[in-house]
Amino acid sequence: MSAIKITEKVFYVGAKHPERRIFDELISLPDGTTYNSYLVTGSLKTALIDTVDPAMKDFLFKNLKRAGAGKIDYIISNHAEQDHSGCIPFVLQANPGAKVVTNEKCAAMLKDFTMVTDENLMIIKDGDTLSLGDKTLEFILTPWVHWPETMSTYLREDEILFSCDLFGSHYSPSDIMAGEHFYLPAKRYFAEIMCPFRNNVRNNIAKLEKFKIKTICPSHGFVHTSPEGIINAYKKWAADDVKNEVILAYVSMHDSTKKMAEYLRDALEEKGITVNYFDIPVSDLGEIAMMMVDSATVIIGGSTVLAGLHPAAQNLIYVANALRPKTKFVSFITSFGWGEKASEVIKANLTNFKAEVLSPVISKGWPKEEQFKELDRLANDIAEKHRAIGVLK
Ligand SMILES: Cc1cc2nc3c(=O)[nH]c(=O)nc-3n(C[C@H](O)[C@H](O)[C@H](O)COP(=O)(O)O)c2cc1C
């Protein structure tokens, strides 16, 4: 991707990474990602807003050249994570005397992660401004929209918000400016990165909305030239509202749990409830996380294995629990051979769910008439609960 002009004095100089398939060795990236870095050229000084992952260093320097960048005076670091900060030392090396401008918490992290030293740093506080001559940068601390040090930078004259991870997406589009396609990649990103910090997201959006924002330039994926779309989507995802949807995610070795899952899916669908159905071992965890953003109910299915829960289901509930979804109801369906343990493990590991636990269905071996009756009861319970919160008419 070459340098792209966003406004007369603002250039995208980041790097595409379409072939990257995993992030943090945890999150799958079906559409790759980008590391967005922006150059702001004022009449007196030039600032670079965030850098790129060190693996993509050469693209950053190529794009700086293409954008006609002269000497960089300031490197604004909105977030210390290495996919944005990792090239700061190289930019400093190429621009002796440049200052890394960031808040106190981020500065401390940069010293730990990137070997930036005190003499390279310029510490700013919430609301401070930095003049580039005819351009003014204003710093807005937005803690916990990923890490505790995260901040945004606002370019007053152009009404651009450089929001770092907030409003981002792991997507590597041909056209970074095609923000109208943001919805699903941004929702998936919200699920994986922002969901645990829903309340902070809400508070920080309220803080950012005091600014007149024409364009949002995040640090991954699309630039948003119609920011109300992404802001409204974030407000919805971060709010307490849920949809008339159930996530039914199961793992089954010999089809006992699978039979129950299929039966329950059909029973729920007959009642007018949308079921997002996943066979865990062959499903994309990111997609399950995305559905979890606003599903009213989550049902986990998994059998007892070696006196515990099948590890595939265990992995899912570990991640789901860490994401702290706003799910209202949870339950589970399990099968066992001689000593049931799966249900204990599930219950003990959903500690972050502020959800009501509906009575589960447990089968010794293959499900029989009794379990199918119980599955009808569970489907009824879910429908009643969805009616009670007003998502099912
Ligand atoms: C590798 C393995 C380990 C198992 N460990 C246990 C166990 O510790 N306790 C138990 O009650 N059943 C155990 N079982 C039996 C299964 O829980 C039982 O077959 C169950 O019905 C499988 O359900 P599924 O077909 O949905 O996976 C084990 C089965 C396998 C294949």
The ligand as an SDF file (V2000), in Angstrom:
LIG
                    3D

 31 33  0  0  0  0  0  0  0  0999 V2000
  -11.0680  -39.9310   25.7200 C   0  0  0  0  0  0  0  0  0  0  0  0
  -12.3160  -40.1420   26.5060 C   0  0  0  0  0  0  0  0  0  0  0  0
  -12.3260  -39.8730   27.8470 C   0  0  0  0  0  0  0  0  0  0  0  0
  -13.4700  -40.0150   28.6070 C   0  0  0  0  0  0  0  0  0  0  0  0
  -13.4570  -39.7180   29.9290 N   0  0  0  0  0  0  0  0  0  0  0  0
  -14.5960  -39.8310   30.6480 C   0  0  0  0  0  0  0  0  0  0  0  0
  -14.6190  -39.5280   32.0510 C   0  0  0  0  0  0  0  0  0  0  0  0
  -13.6170  -39.1590   32.6340 O   0  0  0  0  0  0  0  0  0  0  0  0
  -15.7900  -39.6460   32.7200 N   0  0  0  0  0  0  0  0  0  0  0  0
  -16.9300  -40.0460   32.1020 C   0  0  0  0  0  0  0  0  0  0  0  0
  -17.9770  -40.1140   32.7250 O   0  0  0  0  0  0  0  0  0  0  0  0
  -16.9430  -40.3610   30.7760 N   0  0  0  0  0  0  0  0  0  0  0  0
  -15.8130  -40.2710   30.0500 C   0  0  0  0  0  0  0  0  0  0  0  0
  -15.8110  -40.5780   28.7130 N   0  0  0  0  0  0  0  0  0  0  0  0
  -17.0570  -41.0310   28.0980 C   0  0  0  0  0  0  0  0  0  0  0  0
  -17.7890  -39.9070   27.3960 C   0  0  0  0  0  0  0  0  0  0  0  0
  -18.0330  -38.8300   28.2630 O   0  0  0  0  0  0  0  0  0  0  0  0
  -19.0980  -40.4470   26.8520 C   0  0  0  0  0  0  0  0  0  0  0  0
  -18.8210  -41.3890   25.8500 O   0  0  0  0  0  0  0  0  0  0  0  0
  -20.0120  -39.3580   26.2830 C   0  0  0  0  0  0  0  0  0  0  0  0
  -21.2760  -39.9130   26.0060 O   0  0  0  0  0  0  0  0  0  0  0  0
  -19.4370  -38.7620   25.0270 C   0  0  0  0  0  0  0  0  0  0  0  0
  -20.2660  -37.7750   24.5690 O   0  0  0  0  0  0  0  0  0  0  0  0
  -20.0050  -37.0910   23.1230 P   0  0  0  0  0  0  0  0  0  0  0  0
  -20.2330  -38.1720   22.1020 O   0  0  0  0  0  0  0  0  0  0  0  0
  -20.9700  -35.9920   23.0140 O   0  0  0  0  0  0  0  0  0  0  0  0
  -18.5940  -36.6230   23.1580 O   0  0  0  0  0  0  0  0  0  0  0  0
  -14.6510  -40.4670   27.9630 C   0  0  0  0  0  0  0  0  0  0  0  0
  -14.6470  -40.7390   26.6060 C   0  0  0  0  0  0  0  0  0  0  0  0
  -13.4860  -40.5920   25.8860 C   0  0  0  0  0  0  0  0  0  0  0  0
  -13.5060  -40.9030   24.4090 C   0  0  0  0  0  0  0  0  0  0  0  0
  1  2  1  0
  2  3  1  0
  2 30  2  0
  3  4  2  0
  4  5  1  0
  4 28  1  0
  5  6  2  0
  6  7  1  0
  6 13  1  0
  7  8  2  0
  7  9  1  0
  9 10  1  0
 10 11  2  0
 10 12  1  0
 12 13  2  0
 13 14  1  0
 14 15  1  0
 14 28  1  0
 15 16  1  0
 16 17  1  0
 16 18  1  0
 18 19  1  0
 18 20  1  0
 20 21  1  0
 20 22  1  0
 22 23  1  0
 23 24  1  0
 24 25  2  0
 24 26  1  0
 24 27  1  0
 28 29  2  0
 29 30  1  0
 30 31  1  0
M  END
$$$$
